[in-house]
């Protein structure tokens, strides 16, 4: 598939386009690109956000390729079951936003398969959920950047997908990104320690991303 063969839906995170980020540039430079404006990241907003993606996909004249970043991926996941399957060619997903806080037990914090002491100065204080019937207590901590929305949908996507993941993304650990890619049936691409893959991490011009996107399109036929 060539760029001219597809309608590109640009789906930024809930913060919206930042002007200097790569999605803003793609929206400006790709002739068939269309912006899906984000909504509030709560239950009502997410439903409306997903509805916008569904409506734009249904109205598209060409096969649709979704280009989502951060919590925009969350909106895609919620829209996926209702997207017209004959319209969606694929989804290019960048830097997923993990909304689920890691779980701690007793004096340990389990994060990305590594346990750390709760007294570690680099570990934020956990919030005690309490325990029932004298059982052991479980605790949750919500690192900065995480959103209290609950778990991301983990069903297999009904279309081809690629997930670009950073080794030091502030909103999703690489181990979690691997779990998500496996659950969604997406091809995982590890981009190295490149931050959040947004304007703040220096990804205004993102030639590597555009090359990856071009290669992904070629796999769509």
Beta strands, then each sheet from edge to edge (+ up, - down):
strand 1: 6-11
strand 2: 33-35
strand 3: 63-70
strand 4: 88-96
strand 5: 103-105
strand 6: 108-111
strand 7: 114-117
strand 8: 127-128
strand 9: 138-140
strand 10: 160-165
strand 11: 187-190
sheet 1: 2+ 1+ 3+ 4+ 10+ 11+
sheet 2: 7+ 6- 5+ 9- 8+
end
